[in-house]
């Protein structure tokens, strides 16, 4: 797969706690230049990014991030605020403790409430696979499908591990036909990116693929 095609699947990401506006603006410039699917940035910068990028680039942000244990009311407010500020895509974190406690109805209702607050924008549900058993991952495939979310996403990138090929393969066997997959965390090479896409991932959460593209450009690519 050509690099430019891989880039169209990338949510070009900067979520470090110390991220500054200058750094985030640079991420936006890269996203526009390399035609990435979106930039994924902190909620406090959504309005600035939306104003800066206009209709040149989709703005994605994170909700209940990275731990997921905010109340549902907080997550719903965060989501509505982000959409009002110009976010086109919302990546929410589930309450992992609720999953361990088998509070499936609470998780389902939370995703539904956040989906409603998205007001038609794309919702991706981060389940933090590195903290889950295969049975829990399969259960989340079912709940994400039932809730009507657009994507299931592997990881925040802030826990003990990121996306694995095995998890995307597992997702693909257990999600509904209207749910897409996003692999995020630790995607460090073009080989990794191609493999995730070949397994059916629609989006890749990473900053390294753009870095590779910039290096290739420097070599005259």
C-alpha contacts under 8 A as a table, 3 or more apart, distances in Angstrom:
res1	aa1	res2	aa2	distance
1	X	5	X	6.68
1	X	6	X	6.88
1	X	194	X	6.92
2	X	5	X	5.34
2	X	6	X	6.50
3	X	6	X	5.07
3	X	7	X	6.25
3	X	190	X	7.80
3	X	213	X	7.25
4	X	7	X	5.16
4	X	8	X	6.77
4	X	34	X	7.35
4	X	35	X	7.95
5	X	8	X	5.40
5	X	9	X	7.33
6	X	9	X	5.56
6	X	10	X	6.95
6	X	193	X	7.26
6	X	194	X	7.31
7	X	10	X	5.13
7	X	34	X	6.78
7	X	35	X	6.65
7	X	36	X	5.14
7	X	37	X	7.33
7	X	209	X	7.14
7	X	210	X	7.24
8	X	35	X	5.95
8	X	36	X	4.58
8	X	37	X	5.03
9	X	36	X	6.48
9	X	37	X	5.45
9	X	202	X	6.23
9	X	203	X	4.77
9	X	204	X	6.00
10	X	36	X	5.34
10	X	37	X	5.40
10	X	38	X	6.90
10	X	203	X	5.70
10	X	204	X	4.75
10	X	205	X	6.03
10	X	206	X	6.76
10	X	209	X	7.75
11	X	36	X	6.44
11	X	37	X	5.53
11	X	38	X	4.73
11	X	39	X	5.26
11	X	40	X	5.93
11	X	60	X	7.82
11	X	203	X	6.69
11	X	204	X	5.91
11	X	205	X	4.94
11	X	206	X	6.46
11	X	207	X	7.94
12	X	27	X	7.14
12	X	31	X	6.47
12	X	36	X	6.64
12	X	37	X	7.68
12	X	38	X	6.14
12	X	39	X	4.58
12	X	40	X	5.93
12	X	205	X	6.44
12	X	206	X	5.64
12	X	207	X	5.14
12	X	210	X	7.31
13	X	27	X	7.61
13	X	39	X	5.70
13	X	40	X	4.59
13	X	41	X	6.21
13	X	205	X	6.32
13	X	206	X	5.51
13	X	207	X	5.23
14	X	19	X	7.26
14	X	24	X	6.93
14	X	27	X	7.31
14	X	39	X	7.88
14	X	40	X	6.32
14	X	41	X	5.42
14	X	42	X	7.66
14	X	207	X	7.09
15	X	19	X	6.87
15	X	40	X	7.40
15	X	41	X	5.60
15	X	42	X	5.82
16	X	19	X	5.41
19	X	23	X	6.34
19	X	24	X	6.88
20	X	23	X	5.26
20	X	24	X	6.23
21	X	24	X	4.96
21	X	25	X	5.86
21	X	45	X	7.53
22	X	25	X	5.10
22	X	26	X	6.24
23	X	26	X	5.09
23	X	27	X	6.39
24	X	27	X	4.97
24	X	28	X	6.34
24	X	41	X	7.26
24	X	49	X	7.97
25	X	28	X	5.01
25	X	29	X	6.25
25	X	49	X	7.19
25	X	52	X	7.98
26	X	29	X	4.98
26	X	30	X	6.23
27	X	30	X	5.11
27	X	31	X	6.11
27	X	39	X	7.09
28	X	31	X	4.97
28	X	32	X	6.22
28	X	39	X	6.42
28	X	49	X	7.30
28	X	53	X	7.02
28	X	57	X	7.74
29	X	32	X	5.29
29	X	33	X	6.10
30	X	33	X	5.01
30	X	34	X	5.91
30	X	210	X	7.32
31	X	34	X	5.40
31	X	35	X	5.65
31	X	36	X	5.05
31	X	37	X	7.81
31	X	38	X	6.74
31	X	39	X	6.32
31	X	57	X	6.99
32	X	35	X	5.18
32	X	36	X	6.82
32	X	53	X	7.96
32	X	56	X	6.33
32	X	57	X	5.99
34	X	210	X	7.37
34	X	213	X	7.97
35	X	57	X	7.86
36	X	39	X	7.41
36	X	57	X	7.81
37	X	57	X	7.52
37	X	58	X	6.89
37	X	203	X	7.90
38	X	57	X	5.96
38	X	58	X	4.64
38	X	59	X	5.67
38	X	60	X	6.25
39	X	57	X	7.44
39	X	58	X	6.59
39	X	59	X	5.42
39	X	60	X	5.75
40	X	59	X	6.37
40	X	60	X	4.46
40	X	61	X	5.20
40	X	62	X	7.53
41	X	45	X	6.91
41	X	46	X	7.12
41	X	59	X	7.59
41	X	60	X	6.40
41	X	61	X	5.21
41	X	62	X	7.31
42	X	45	X	5.73
42	X	46	X	6.89
42	X	61	X	5.75
42	X	62	X	6.46
43	X	46	X	5.29
43	X	61	X	5.60
43	X	62	X	6.48
43	X	63	X	7.74
43	X	82	X	6.36
44	X	47	X	7.52
45	X	48	X	5.37
45	X	49	X	6.07
46	X	49	X	5.13
46	X	50	X	5.96
46	X	59	X	6.97
46	X	60	X	7.96
46	X	61	X	7.13
46	X	82	X	6.66
46	X	85	X	6.11
46	X	86	X	6.45
46	X	87	X	6.28
47	X	50	X	5.06
47	X	51	X	6.06
47	X	82	X	7.98
47	X	85	X	4.75
47	X	86	X	5.93
47	X	87	X	7.87
48	X	51	X	5.19
48	X	52	X	5.98
49	X	52	X	4.94
49	X	53	X	5.88
49	X	59	X	7.07
50	X	53	X	5.33
50	X	54	X	5.61
50	X	59	X	6.49
50	X	85	X	7.42
50	X	86	X	5.48
50	X	87	X	7.19
51	X	54	X	5.46
53	X	56	X	5.55
53	X	57	X	5.91
54	X	57	X	7.00
55	X	58	X	7.27
58	X	87	X	7.43
58	X	88	X	5.84
58	X	89	X	7.46
59	X	86	X	7.19
59	X	87	X	5.05
59	X	88	X	5.45
59	X	89	X	6.41
60	X	87	X	5.65
60	X	88	X	5.93
60	X	89	X	4.41
60	X	90	X	5.73
60	X	91	X	7.24
61	X	82	X	7.45
61	X	87	X	6.67
61	X	89	X	6.51
61	X	90	X	5.35
61	X	91	X	6.08
62	X	65	X	5.89
62	X	90	X	5.88
62	X	91	X	4.67
62	X	92	X	5.66
62	X	93	X	7.84
63	X	66	X	7.96
63	X	68	X	7.96
63	X	75	X	6.08
63	X	78	X	6.39
63	X	79	X	6.55
63	X	90	X	6.95
63	X	91	X	6.07
63	X	92	X	4.49
63	X	93	X	6.41
64	X	67	X	6.59
64	X	68	X	4.73
64	X	69	X	6.87
64	X	70	X	5.80
64	X	74	X	7.92
64	X	75	X	5.78
64	X	78	X	7.99
64	X	92	X	6.04
64	X	93	X	5.54
64	X	94	X	7.80
65	X	68	X	5.79
65	X	92	X	6.98
65	X	93	X	5.99
65	X	156	X	7.65
66	X	93	X	6.66
66	X	156	X	6.09
66	X	158	X	6.60
67	X	70	X	7.92
67	X	93	X	6.88
67	X	95	X	7.61
68	X	92	X	7.67
68	X	93	X	4.63
68	X	94	X	5.08
68	X	95	X	4.73
68	X	96	X	6.81
69	X	94	X	7.41
69	X	95	X	4.96
69	X	96	X	7.35
69	X	97	X	7.61
70	X	74	X	6.25
70	X	75	X	6.62
70	X	95	X	7.70
71	X	74	X	5.27
71	X	75	X	6.45
72	X	75	X	5.08
72	X	76	X	6.07
72	X	110	X	5.85
73	X	76	X	5.14
73	X	77	X	6.19
74	X	77	X	5.16
74	X	78	X	6.08
75	X	78	X	5.00
75	X	79	X	6.07
75	X	114	X	7.03
76	X	79	X	5.09
76	X	80	X	6.22
76	X	113	X	6.68
76	X	114	X	5.20
76	X	117	X	6.13
77	X	80	X	5.19
77	X	81	X	6.03
77	X	117	X	7.91
78	X	81	X	5.15
78	X	82	X	6.09
79	X	82	X	5.10
79	X	83	X	6.19
79	X	90	X	7.12
79	X	114	X	6.67
79	X	117	X	6.09
79	X	118	X	6.34
80	X	83	X	5.20
80	X	84	X	6.10
80	X	117	X	5.25
80	X	118	X	6.40
81	X	84	X	5.07
81	X	85	X	6.18
82	X	85	X	5.03
82	X	86	X	6.41
82	X	87	X	5.44
83	X	86	X	5.15
83	X	87	X	4.66
83	X	88	X	6.72
83	X	118	X	6.46
83	X	119	X	7.73
83	X	121	X	7.73
84	X	87	X	7.26
87	X	90	X	7.10
87	X	121	X	7.98
88	X	121	X	5.45
88	X	122	X	6.53
89	X	121	X	5.74
89	X	122	X	4.63
89	X	123	X	6.04
89	X	124	X	7.64
90	X	118	X	7.37
90	X	121	X	7.41
90	X	122	X	6.10
90	X	123	X	4.92
90	X	124	X	6.06
91	X	123	X	6.03
91	X	124	X	4.60
91	X	125	X	5.88
91	X	126	X	6.64
92	X	123	X	7.43
92	X	124	X	6.26
92	X	125	X	5.17
92	X	126	X	5.80
93	X	125	X	6.07
93	X	126	X	4.69
93	X	127	X	6.29
93	X	128	X	7.83
93	X	156	X	7.81
94	X	107	X	7.07
94	X	111	X	7.99
94	X	125	X	6.88
94	X	126	X	6.26
94	X	127	X	5.78
95	X	98	X	5.41
95	X	99	X	6.75
95	X	107	X	7.08
96	X	99	X	5.05
96	X	100	X	6.36
96	X	127	X	7.33
96	X	128	X	7.92
97	X	100	X	5.05
97	X	101	X	6.12
98	X	101	X	4.89
98	X	102	X	6.05
98	X	103	X	5.06
98	X	104	X	7.27
98	X	106	X	7.51
98	X	107	X	6.98
99	X	102	X	4.90
99	X	103	X	5.87
99	X	104	X	6.49
99	X	107	X	7.38
99	X	136	X	7.27
100	X	103	X	7.74
100	X	136	X	7.93
103	X	106	X	5.51
103	X	107	X	6.56
104	X	107	X	5.14
104	X	108	X	6.08
104	X	143	X	7.63
105	X	108	X	5.01
105	X	109	X	6.00
106	X	109	X	5.19
106	X	110	X	6.06
107	X	110	X	5.10
107	X	111	X	6.28
107	X	143	X	7.68
108	X	111	X	5.35
108	X	112	X	6.25
108	X	143	X	5.83
108	X	144	X	7.40
108	X	146	X	7.58
108	X	147	X	5.89
109	X	112	X	5.02
109	X	113	X	6.06
109	X	147	X	7.53
110	X	113	X	5.09
110	X	114	X	6.18
111	X	114	X	5.15
111	X	115	X	5.99
111	X	125	X	7.84
111	X	144	X	7.45
111	X	147	X	6.09
111	X	149	X	7.30
112	X	115	X	5.00
112	X	116	X	6.18
112	X	147	X	5.25
112	X	148	X	7.13
112	X	149	X	7.72
113	X	116	X	5.10
113	X	117	X	6.34
114	X	117	X	4.92
114	X	118	X	6.24
115	X	118	X	5.05
115	X	119	X	7.20
115	X	120	X	7.79
115	X	123	X	6.32
115	X	148	X	7.57
115	X	149	X	6.54
116	X	119	X	5.70
116	X	120	X	7.61
118	X	121	X	5.07
118	X	122	X	7.08
118	X	123	X	7.04
122	X	149	X	7.78
122	X	150	X	6.08
123	X	149	X	5.53
123	X	150	X	5.32
123	X	151	X	6.39
124	X	149	X	6.48
124	X	150	X	5.88
124	X	151	X	4.37
124	X	152	X	5.60
124	X	153	X	6.24
124	X	182	X	7.92
125	X	144	X	7.16
125	X	149	X	7.14
125	X	151	X	6.12
125	X	152	X	4.87
125	X	153	X	5.53
126	X	152	X	6.24
126	X	153	X	4.52
126	X	154	X	5.76
126	X	155	X	5.76
126	X	156	X	6.75
127	X	137	X	7.68
127	X	140	X	7.32
127	X	152	X	7.44
127	X	153	X	6.41
127	X	154	X	5.85
127	X	155	X	6.37
128	X	131	X	5.99
128	X	132	X	7.13
128	X	153	X	7.88
128	X	154	X	5.54
128	X	155	X	4.38
128	X	156	X	6.39
128	X	159	X	7.59
128	X	162	X	8.00
129	X	132	X	5.17
129	X	133	X	7.79
129	X	137	X	6.77
129	X	154	X	5.49
129	X	155	X	6.18
129	X	162	X	7.73
129	X	163	X	7.60
129	X	167	X	7.37
130	X	155	X	7.59
130	X	159	X	7.50
130	X	160	X	6.42
130	X	161	X	5.62
130	X	162	X	6.86
131	X	160	X	7.79
132	X	135	X	7.94
132	X	136	X	5.77
132	X	137	X	6.31
133	X	136	X	5.14
133	X	137	X	6.30
134	X	137	X	4.99
134	X	138	X	6.18
135	X	138	X	5.15
135	X	139	X	6.20
136	X	139	X	4.98
136	X	140	X	6.21
137	X	140	X	5.10
137	X	141	X	6.33
137	X	171	X	7.70
138	X	141	X	5.03
138	X	142	X	6.50
138	X	170	X	7.56
138	X	171	X	7.17
138	X	174	X	6.22
139	X	142	X	5.12
139	X	143	X	6.30
140	X	143	X	4.91
140	X	144	X	5.86
141	X	144	X	5.33
141	X	145	X	6.13
141	X	152	X	7.23
141	X	171	X	6.50
141	X	174	X	5.83
141	X	175	X	4.99
141	X	176	X	7.79
142	X	145	X	5.21
142	X	146	X	6.14
142	X	174	X	7.01
142	X	175	X	6.32
142	X	176	X	7.56
143	X	146	X	5.03
143	X	147	X	5.97
144	X	147	X	5.18
144	X	148	X	6.43
144	X	149	X	5.72
144	X	151	X	7.80
144	X	152	X	6.74
144	X	175	X	7.82
144	X	179	X	7.82
145	X	148	X	5.44
145	X	149	X	6.43
145	X	175	X	6.15
145	X	176	X	5.43
145	X	178	X	7.55
145	X	179	X	6.28
146	X	149	X	7.95
148	X	179	X	7.90
149	X	152	X	7.65
149	X	179	X	6.86
150	X	178	X	6.99
150	X	179	X	5.17
150	X	180	X	6.17
151	X	179	X	5.21
151	X	180	X	4.54
151	X	181	X	5.25
151	X	182	X	6.63
152	X	179	X	6.94
152	X	180	X	6.41
152	X	181	X	5.11
152	X	182	X	6.20
153	X	181	X	5.92
153	X	182	X	4.53
153	X	183	X	5.88
153	X	184	X	7.02
154	X	162	X	7.11
154	X	163	X	5.63
154	X	167	X	7.43
154	X	168	X	7.81
154	X	182	X	6.55
154	X	183	X	5.43
154	X	184	X	6.01
155	X	158	X	7.83
155	X	159	X	7.77
155	X	161	X	7.81
155	X	162	X	5.51
155	X	163	X	6.24
155	X	183	X	7.22
155	X	184	X	5.48
155	X	185	X	6.11
156	X	159	X	6.79
156	X	162	X	7.40
156	X	184	X	6.91
156	X	185	X	6.69
157	X	161	X	6.94
157	X	162	X	5.60
157	X	184	X	6.68
157	X	185	X	4.42
157	X	186	X	7.25
158	X	161	X	7.85
159	X	162	X	7.51
161	X	185	X	7.19
161	X	186	X	7.56
162	X	184	X	6.17
162	X	185	X	4.04
162	X	186	X	5.34
163	X	167	X	7.03
163	X	168	X	7.78
163	X	183	X	5.41
163	X	184	X	5.35
163	X	185	X	5.45
163	X	186	X	6.55
163	X	187	X	7.41
164	X	167	X	5.36
164	X	168	X	6.70
164	X	183	X	7.78
165	X	168	X	5.33
165	X	169	X	6.20
165	X	195	X	7.55
165	X	196	X	6.34
165	X	199	X	7.54
166	X	169	X	5.07
166	X	170	X	6.10
167	X	170	X	4.94
167	X	171	X	6.08
168	X	171	X	5.00
168	X	172	X	6.13
168	X	181	X	7.30
168	X	183	X	7.14
168	X	196	X	7.25
168	X	199	X	6.70
168	X	200	X	7.43
168	X	201	X	6.86
169	X	172	X	5.19
169	X	173	X	6.66
169	X	199	X	6.20
169	X	200	X	7.88
170	X	173	X	5.40
170	X	174	X	6.59
171	X	174	X	5.23
171	X	175	X	5.84
171	X	181	X	7.50
172	X	175	X	5.95
172	X	181	X	7.81
172	X	199	X	7.82
172	X	200	X	6.95
175	X	179	X	6.18
176	X	179	X	5.56
177	X	180	X	7.92
180	X	201	X	7.04
180	X	202	X	6.25
181	X	200	X	7.16
181	X	201	X	4.79
181	X	202	X	5.56
181	X	203	X	6.57
182	X	201	X	5.53
182	X	202	X	5.96
182	X	203	X	4.52
182	X	204	X	5.58
182	X	205	X	7.03
183	X	196	X	7.11
183	X	201	X	6.46
183	X	203	X	6.43
183	X	204	X	5.03
183	X	205	X	6.13
184	X	187	X	6.79
184	X	204	X	5.69
184	X	205	X	4.23
184	X	206	X	6.32
185	X	205	X	6.57
185	X	206	X	6.60
186	X	206	X	7.52
187	X	192	X	6.01
187	X	193	X	6.53
187	X	204	X	7.85
187	X	205	X	7.75
187	X	206	X	6.20
187	X	208	X	7.24
188	X	192	X	6.68
188	X	193	X	7.87
188	X	206	X	7.92
188	X	208	X	5.86
188	X	209	X	7.22
189	X	192	X	5.18
189	X	193	X	6.36
189	X	208	X	7.35
189	X	209	X	6.87
189	X	212	X	7.97
190	X	193	X	4.93
190	X	194	X	6.03
190	X	209	X	6.88
191	X	194	X	5.19
191	X	195	X	6.11
192	X	195	X	5.16
192	X	196	X	6.24
193	X	196	X	5.28
193	X	197	X	6.25
193	X	204	X	7.28
194	X	197	X	5.12
194	X	198	X	6.02
195	X	198	X	5.03
195	X	199	X	6.27
196	X	199	X	5.18
196	X	200	X	6.64
196	X	201	X	5.59
197	X	200	X	5.14
197	X	201	X	4.72
197	X	202	X	6.40
197	X	203	X	7.84
198	X	201	X	7.20
201	X	204	X	7.30
206	X	209	X	6.66
207	X	210	X	5.85
207	X	211	X	6.66
208	X	211	X	4.85
208	X	212	X	6.21
209	X	212	X	5.02
209	X	213	X	6.25
210	X	213	X	4.85
210	X	214	X	6.16
211	X	214	X	5.11
211	X	215	X	6.33
212	X	215	X	5.08
212	X	216	X	6.19
213	X	216	X	5.05
213	X	217	X	6.10
214	X	217	X	4.99
214	X	218	X	6.31
215	X	218	X	5.05
215	X	219	X	6.55
216	X	219	X	5.05
216	X	220	X	6.49
216	X	221	X	5.12
217	X	220	X	5.05
217	X	221	X	4.73
218	X	221	X	7.15
